[in-house]
Amino acid sequence: MQPSEIYLFAINIATLTLLGFNASLLITKKRQNFGYASLSCCFIAIAIVICQPSLKLLAPEWRQTQLIVSLPALLLIAPSFWFYIKSLTAESKWTLTKHDKWHFALPAIGLFISLFALVLPSEIQHGLLVDGDDVVLESASPFLRYSVYTGLIITFLLVISWVLQSAFYVVKTLVRLNRYRTHLKDIFATTEQKEMGWLTALALLVGIPWGLFAINLTLNNLLFPSEMYTPFSSLLLLLAVTFLATWALRQKPGFEEIFDEINKDDEPRVLSATQNKYKTSALTEDNLQHIANKLENAMQTEQVYLNAALSLPILAKSINTSSTYISQTLNERLKVNFFDYVNGYRVKHAKNELTSTNKTVLDIAMDAGFNSKSAFYTAFKKYTGFTPMQYRKQHTSL
């Protein structure tokens, strides 16, 4: 055995072990969030697709079967991960619906082709999958020969479709995350721990092995055989799986804490078309002004912004007003989202303490309702153009 083969085998075993271990952990958590089951399915599909180096040494008799079932598994990876993203960014507890069935169209076609390939005579399977030669079809009956050629054409189209499918879900994920982060600022005054920036980092990390795999897979089907598994791409995949598993097991849905607090009929649907969000609202201009006055009183007199856990539903309860009406008032009357509205008051509070006390910046940040120093610095710089220390130096002699 060559040193490169040993290295590749070791990386592959480590990746498969990590995928299997985390898939089993995620399955046990599926009751908490159905997205965990989707991610577990994604991990299992990845394991099926990449296990060739290990099977080559440990169970070579299973290599043909692995190649056959890899087609539906490959086509299942992107939809499964997409469902996980949906579960993290959903406005209410998410589960599969009938509208999600179309995501399984390509995996279903791949499964049909795999079942057809599994019932083929073993010599045809070996000739096509291992030897890469269709000479074995010359002795087959015309019906079987044309059926196999049809299956090969469909397989080729599915492989090309996988590249397009992956790109499609990448775009959907980026759009979903952008809308999700916008929605966070309509519901929460603190979003730092909910923005899921790690998914962007994951996309960059996965992009390289995905690109290499896509190129290799295309070359194998279009031009000439190429090496599908290299130490470099395998190592990148191991790092990506480790990164994803580490974050996935600790990441909770962004809106989880308000699933039971916010009524679906009362919720501002920012993930839907925003221009029609308040189209059917019964609020008049006087109503909007009245709610704006209640908000102003809650902020200036009651100082509800000092609550680090303040959210739209909590504020709605404190002033006995619908969450949707508050959101409409902020967006249409005050021209600001909930996040900026609350943090504007927090920064004003911090400015006063910076110029009138000797408290540390961290203490002032906590007093003002921020839950981290970084969030405080970002908000303070946005509203004043200065860092807290620069502002203190310019406005006080303390």
N, C-alpha and C positions, 0 to 999 in steps of 0.2 A: 504494500500500500504506500502511495506517495505521501510525503509530508503535507502537501496541499489538500489531499483527500482526507487525511486525519483531521486537519484544521477545520475543513468544511463540515465534516461529520460532527465534530465537537460543538461547533456553533449551531448546527442544525438541531442537535439533541437538546442543547440549552434553550433554544427558541421554542421547540415543541414542548418541552417541560414547562416553560413559563406560560405558554398558551393554554396547555391543559390544566395547569393549576389554577390560573385565573378564571378560566371558563367555568370550572367547578365552583369557585367562590361566587362568581356572578350569578350562577343558577340559584344558589341558596338565597340570594338577595332579590329574586325576581318579584316577590310579593311586595317589596318596598317600592319598586319601580320596574315596570315591564321593559323599560329600556335596557336593563341589565341582562335580560334574557336575549335581547337583540344583539348586544355586544358579545355575549357568550357564543351565540351562533356565528358571529363574525370571526371570533377567535378560532372556533372549530373549523370553519371554512378555510381560514388561512393555513391552519395546521395541515389540512388535507392537501392543499395546493403545494406546500413547500417541503413535504416529508420525503421527497424522492431520494436525497442523499443518504438519509438514514435507512430507508428500505433497501437501497442498493447493497448495503453491507449486512443488515440484520435480517431482512426478509425479502430477498430478490424475487421470490415467487409472487409477491403482492404488487410488484411494480406495474404490471399491466392494468390491474384493477385500479390502482391509484391514478394512473394516467386517465382512465375512463371517467372516474368520479370527480376528477379535478375540474372538469368543464362546468357542471352546475355549481360546484363549490366556488369557483372563480367568479361566476356571475352573481353569487349570493353575497359576496363580501361588501360591496358598495351599498346595496339596499339595507343590509343589516346595520352597517355603521350609520347610515342616514336615519334609521329608526331610533338609534341611540341618541343622535343629535336632537331629533324631534322631542324625545322624552326629556332631555335636559332643558330645552327651551320652551316647552309647552306651557300655556297659560293655566292649564288645569291638569290633573293627573292623567297621563296619557296611556292609551292602550291601542292595539291594532283595531282598525275599523274596516268596513267593506270598501271604503275609498282607497285603502292602502294595497288592495289586491293586485293592482296593475304593476306594482313594483316587483312582483314575483313572475312576471311574464317571461323574461329572458332566462332566469334560473329554471323555470318549468320546461322551457324548450330544451335547455341544456340537459335536464334530467331525462327527458324523453330520448334524446340522442344517446345518452349514457346507457340507458336500459336497453336500447337497441344494440349498442356495441357489446354489452355484457352477454347477450344471447348468441353472438356470432361464434363460429367455431374457433377454438383456441389458436389454430395455425394462422387464421386470418388476423386475429387480434395481435399475435406476435409479429407477423409480417408488417402490419401497418403501423403499430405503435412502437415496437422495439427496433425492427430493422428499417422502418421507414420506406418500405418497398411494396408496391401494389402488384407485383408479379404473382402473388398468391391468389389474386382474383381471377387469373386467366383460366384456372380449372374450375371456377365456381359457375353455378348456373347463371344464365343471363339476368333473371329476376334478382338474385342475390347480388350479382355484380353491380347492377344499376342502382339497387337499393343502397349499397355501401357507398357508391360514388355520390349519391344524393346526400347521404349522411355526412360525407366528408365536406361537401360544399356548404352544407348548413353549419357544420362545425367551424369551418373557416370564417363564415359570416359572423358567427357568434363570437369568435376570438376578436375580430375587428370591432364588433359591437361592444365588447368589454372595454376597449380603449375609449370609445365614445361614451359608454355608460359611466365610466369612472370620471371623465371630464364633466359630464352632466351633473353628477352628484357633488363634485367639488364646487361647481358654480352654485348649485342649490344650497349647499352648506354655507358658503360665504354670504349669500343673500340672507339666509335664515339667521345667521349670527349677527349680521348688521341690523336687521329688524329687531332681533332679540335685545341687543344692547340699547337700541333706541327705546324699546318698551320698558326696559329696566328703569330708565330715568323718568318714566311716567308713573312708576309705582314706588320706587325706593329712593331715599335720600342718600344712601350709601350703596354703591354698586361694585366697589373694588374687588370684593371676593366672589362676585357673581359673573364677571365679564368673560371668564373662560379664555383668557389669552393663551393658555397652554394649547388650545386647539389650533391656533395659528402656528405656533412653534411646531406642533406635531405635523401639520400640513407640509411645512418646509422640510422636516426630517424624513417624512414618508415620500416626499416628492422624488427624491433621488433614486431609491430602490424601485419605486413604482415606475419611473421613467425607464430605468435599465431593464426591468422585467418586461415592460410593454414593448420596447425595442427588440429584445431577444425573442419574445413570443411572436412578434410580427415577422421577424426574419426567418424564424423556424417554419412559418406557414407560407411565406411569400417567396423567399429566395433560396436560402441554404440553411442547413443546421448550424446552430450557434450554441455556445455554452450558456445554459439557463441559470446555473447556480455558480456563482463566483464567491470567493472569500470576502471580497469587498462588499458586494450587495447583500450577502448573508449577514455580515456584521452590522451593516446599517439597519437591516430588518430587525435584528436582535435588539439594537438600541431603540428603534421605534416601538417595538412591542413592549419593552421594559418601560419606556416613557408613558405609553398609553395605559398600560396596566396600573402603573403607579398612580396616575391621576384619575383614571376611571373609577378605581375602588374608593376614592375619597371625595369625588365630585358629586354633589347633590343637584337636583333640578333648581334652576335659578329662582323659580316662583314657588318652590315647595312650601315655604313657611306661610304662604297665604292661600294655599289650595282650599282650605276650609273656611277662610275668612271672607274671601271675595266670591260673590255670587256670579255665576256665569252670565246671567242676564244683566248684571249690574257692572260687568267688567268692561273697561275701555279696550276694544279690540285693536290694538295698535299693530298686531301682526297681520290684520286684514287691511283693506284699502283705507288709508288714513283720511282721504278726502271725504269719505262718506261716513266717518265715525259718528258724527253727531247729527246726521241728516234728519233723523226722526225725533230729535230731542224736543221736549215741550217747554224748555226754558226760554223765558223772555229776557229782554235786556235788563229789566228791573230785577228779575230773579238772579241773573248773573252778577249784578252789582251787589245784591244782598249777600250772596255767597262769598263774593270777594271781600266784603266787610267782615264777615265771620272769620274768614281766613286771616285777615289782617289782625283781628283781635286775638286769635289763637296764637299768632306768632309774636306780636308785640307785648301783649298783656300776660298770656299764659306761658309764653316761651316754650312751646311744644317742640321746637326745633332742637332743644337741648337733649332730647331723647335720641340716643345713638341708634336705636332700633326703629326709628320713625318710618312708617310706610304710608302709602295712600289709604289703605283700609283702616289703619290705626287713627289717622287724622280724621277720616270720615266719621268714625265712631265718636271721636272727641267733640266734634261740632255737630253731630247728629245730621249728617248730610250724605247723600249718595256719593259713592266713589266716582261714578260716571259724571255726576254734576260738578264735582270738584275738578276733575280732569278737564271738562269742557270750559269751566271758568278760567282755569290756569292757561289753557291754550288759546281761547278766543278773547277773553277779556284782558288778562294780564300778559299774554304773549310770552309765556315761559312754561317749561315743563316742571314737573314736581321736583326733580333733582336740583335744578338750578334755583328754583324758588326757595327751597329749604336751605340750601347751602349758601345762598346770598345772605340770609339772616345769620347763619353760623359765622360767616366771615366778618359781618358787622360786629357780632359779639366778640370775636377774637381780636379785632382791631381795637376795640375799647379796652380789653384786658392788656393788650400789648403796650398801650400807652399809659395805662394807669396802675399797673402792677409790676412786680418783679418776678412773676411766675415764669417757669421755663416754657419754651415753645410747646413741648409735648403736653405739659399740664394744661396749657391754654387750649390746645387742640382737643383734648379730652373733655374739658369743661364746656367747649362750644358745641359738642355733639359729634365730633369726628371720631372714628374708631381706629385711625392709624395716622401716623405722622406724614406718610407719603400722600394720603388723600387730602390732608390739611394743606400741605405745601402746594399741591396741584390746584386746589380750589382757590387758595389765597392768591397765588400768582395769576390765576385767570381773572379774578375780580379786581385786583389792585395793580397788577403789573410789577409787584415787588415780592421778594421772599419775606417771610415774617420778620427776620432779623433786620433786613434792610428797612422795612417799614418802621420798626421800633426805633432804629437809629435816626431816621429822618423826622420822627414825630414826637420824640421824647428825649429828655436829658438824663433819664434814669440809668 
